[in-house]
Amino acid sequence: MVMSLELKNQIEKARHNLHMLVEHHEGGLGHPDVIRQSMALDELINEYNRMNRSQTRN
């Protein structure tokens, strides 16, 4: 459960960073920095979903 909380915090930080990058690049969703951050956020969300799936199976 502690790992889950840490991962949730990482997701929230990555989400915030993505939002800030979009603002910084004036809504430029295709900017390489925005895409890179979006991919990092996606990976954290995927990891969180994998953890939850494995916990519900046990």
C-alpha positions, 0 to 999 in steps of 0.5 A, a space after each residue: 500500500 505504501 508503494 501505491 501511495 508513493 506512485 500516486 504522488 509521482 502520478 500527481 507530480 507528473 500530471 502537474 508538470 504536464 499541465 505546467 509544460 502545456 501552459 509554458 508552451 502556450 497550449 502546444 500539445 505537439 511540443 516535444 517536451 509536452 509529448 515526453 512528459 505525457 509519455 512519462 505520465 502514461 507509463 506511471 499510470 500504466 504501472 499503477 494499473 498493473 499494480 492494482 490488477 495484480 493486487 485484485 487477482 490475489 
